[in-house]
Amino acid sequence: MTAIGSTSNDNPWGAMGLANQPTQRDTGLGQADFLRLMTEQLKHQDPLNPLDNTQFLGQLAQFSTVQGIGDMQLAMGSMASVMESDQALRAAALVGHDALVEVDSVALSGGGGVSGEIAAETSGPVVVEVVNEAGVTVQRLELEATGAGALEFAWDGRAADGGNAPAGNYTFRASSGAGEDTRSLQVRLAAKVESVSIEPTGLVLNLEGLGSHPLSSVRRVG
């Protein structure tokens, strides 16, 4: 193997008598630079035509505005850091709890059950169908709503024949009424919070079997 040694091509600045690339200078105008420029302006102004007070005050106002914007940016950065820390603390408290989200499908292991609630519109019978990936109803739950509101339900993971339903994705369909009066109802499922992610848009809950959902979609945490 041929070793590659240092040549003049390794340092293109050598031809100009420089050992390394010149250091890039900060071209921004800082507070000290602004004050120095104003001092020099006052020292070299024309005695017969001195700087107008209005112009001088205008420059001071511009300097105050620039300095204020810089202070505000620092304050906003500190506030954002505090809010992110607060989100992290809230996220840690949610792990291990059950969260109820507006979703009707869940990935279950063999014989695994799930609980949730139905948004009932009126009192009366409510039917919940558990449908597998092939579109076949494996279980049918009959509930009775006492009025409009949340109607809790639970499925133990057993099929209609009494055996455990195999692992897979299951969808829950709820309805009330009969015939032409049949109405579909909203389903909400509960699952354990496995972890929480802090995204630019806010907190995202990673739920067992339900995937990731933003905190805004969570109806209840228990």
C-alpha positions in Angstrom: 0.0 0.0 0.0 1.3 3.4 -1.0 1.4 5.9 1.9 0.2 9.3 1.0 2.4 11.9 2.5 1.9 15.7 3.0 2.4 17.7 -0.2 1.9 21.3 -1.1 -1.6 20.3 -2.4 -2.6 19.5 1.2 -2.3 23.1 2.1 -3.4 25.3 -0.8 -2.9 28.4 1.4 0.9 27.7 1.4 1.3 29.4 -1.9 0.1 32.6 -0.3 2.5 32.2 2.7 -0.2 31.0 5.1 0.2 27.9 7.1 -3.6 27.3 7.3 -6.8 28.7 6.0 -7.4 32.2 7.5 -9.8 32.2 10.4 -13.2 33.4 9.5 -14.0 36.7 11.3 -17.3 37.4 12.9 -18.9 40.2 10.7 -21.8 40.8 13.0 -22.2 44.1 14.8 -22.2 43.6 18.5 -22.9 45.9 21.4 -19.3 47.0 21.9 -18.9 47.7 18.2 -22.1 49.8 18.1 -20.9 51.9 21.0 -17.4 52.3 19.5 -18.9 53.5 16.2 -21.1 56.1 18.0 -18.1 57.3 20.1 -16.0 57.8 16.9 -18.9 59.5 15.2 -19.1 62.0 18.1 -15.3 62.5 18.2 -15.0 63.3 14.4 -18.2 65.2 13.8 -17.9 68.6 12.2 -18.0 71.3 14.9 -19.7 73.7 12.4 -22.3 71.1 11.6 -22.7 68.9 14.7 -24.8 65.8 14.8 -28.5 66.7 15.2 -30.0 65.7 18.5 -32.9 64.0 16.7 -30.5 61.8 14.7 -28.5 61.0 17.8 -31.6 59.9 19.7 -32.7 57.9 16.7 -29.5 56.0 16.7 -29.8 55.4 20.5 -33.4 54.1 19.9 -32.2 51.7 17.2 -29.5 50.4 19.5 -32.0 49.9 22.3 -34.3 48.1 19.9 -31.6 45.7 18.7 -30.4 45.0 22.2 -34.1 44.4 23.3 -34.6 41.9 20.5 -31.5 40.1 21.5 -32.6 39.9 25.2 -36.1 38.8 24.1 -34.5 35.9 22.0 -32.5 34.8 25.0 -35.7 34.9 27.2 -37.7 32.9 24.6 -34.9 30.3 24.4 -35.0 29.9 28.2 -38.8 29.6 28.2 -38.7 27.0 25.5 -36.1 25.0 27.5 -38.3 25.2 30.6 -41.4 24.0 28.6 -39.4 21.1 27.1 -38.3 20.0 30.6 -41.9 20.3 31.9 -43.0 18.1 28.9 -40.4 15.5 29.8 -41.6 15.4 33.4 -45.2 15.0 32.3 -44.2 12.2 29.9 -42.4 10.2 32.6 -45.6 10.3 34.7 -47.7 8.8 31.9 -45.6 5.6 31.3 -47.3 2.5 32.6 -50.8 4.0 32.8 -53.7 3.1 30.5 -54.7 5.7 28.0 -58.1 5.9 26.1 -57.8 7.1 22.5 -60.2 7.5 19.7 -59.2 4.4 17.6 -61.2 1.3 16.7 -58.4 -1.1 15.7 -55.8 -2.9 17.8 -53.0 -5.5 17.4 -53.5 -8.3 19.9 -51.5 -11.4 20.9 -53.3 -14.7 21.0 -56.1 -14.6 23.6 -55.3 -11.0 24.5 -58.2 -8.9 25.5 -58.9 -5.2 25.3 -61.2 -2.7 27.0 -62.7 0.6 25.8 -65.9 2.6 25.6 -68.7 3.4 23.1 -70.0 7.0 22.6 -73.7 6.2 23.0 -76.1 8.7 21.6 -79.3 7.6 23.4 -80.4 4.9 25.8 -81.1 1.4 24.5 -79.2 -1.7 23.2 -75.7 -1.3 21.7 -74.0 -4.0 19.7 -70.2 -4.3 19.5 -68.7 -6.6 16.8 -65.1 -7.8 16.9 -63.9 -8.2 13.3 -60.6 -9.9 12.3 -58.3 -9.0 9.4 -60.4 -11.1 7.0 -63.5 -9.1 7.8 -65.1 -12.0 9.8 -66.9 -11.2 13.0 -65.3 -13.4 15.7 -67.3 -12.1 18.6 -70.5 -10.1 19.3 -71.1 -8.1 22.5 -74.5 -6.8 23.5 -74.6 -3.9 25.8 -77.3 -1.6 27.3 -76.9 2.1 27.3 -78.7 4.0 30.1 -78.5 7.3 28.2 -76.2 9.4 26.0 -72.5 9.3 27.0 -69.6 6.8 27.5 -70.6 3.2 27.6 -67.7 0.9 28.8 -67.1 -2.5 27.4 -64.4 -5.2 27.6 -63.5 -8.2 25.3 -61.6 -11.1 26.9 -60.0 -12.2 23.7 -62.3 -15.2 23.2 -64.1 -16.0 19.9 -67.8 -16.9 19.7 -66.9 -20.6 19.8 -65.3 -20.2 23.2 -61.7 -20.5 22.0 -59.0 -17.9 22.2 -58.9 -15.7 19.1 -55.5 -15.9 17.3 -53.0 -13.1 17.3 -53.7 -10.4 14.8 -55.4 -7.0 14.1 -59.0 -6.6 15.3 -61.5 -3.9 14.5 -64.4 -3.0 16.8 -67.6 -1.8 15.2 -70.4 -0.4 17.4 -74.0 0.4 16.4 -77.4 1.1 17.9 -80.9 0.7 16.5 -82.1 -1.8 14.0 -82.9 -1.9 10.3 -83.0 1.5 8.6 -82.5 3.2 12.0 -79.1 1.5 12.6 -76.5 4.1 13.6 -72.7 3.6 13.8 -71.2 4.8 17.1 -67.7 6.0 17.9 -65.3 3.5 19.5 -62.5 4.3 21.9 -59.9 1.7 23.0 -57.6 1.7 26.0 -54.0 0.5 26.1 -51.0 0.8 28.3 -48.5 3.6 27.6 -45.2 1.9 26.9 -43.2 5.1 26.2 -43.6 8.7 25.4 -41.8 10.7 22.6 -41.2 14.4 22.7 -41.7 15.6 19.2 -41.6 19.2 17.8 -45.4 19.1 17.7 -45.7 18.0 21.3 -46.0 14.7 23.3 -46.7 11.5 21.4 -47.8 8.4 23.4 -46.6 5.0 22.2 -49.4 2.6 23.2 -49.3 -1.2 23.4 -51.0 -2.6 20.4 -52.4 0.8 19.3 -49.2 2.4 18.0 -48.3 6.1 18.4 -50.9 8.8 19.1 -50.5 12.5 19.9 -51.5 13.6 23.4 -54.3 15.6 21.9 -56.1 12.4 20.8 -56.1 11.0 24.3 -59.6 11.1 26.0 -58.5 9.8 29.4 -55.5 8.5 31.2 -56.0 6.1 34.2 
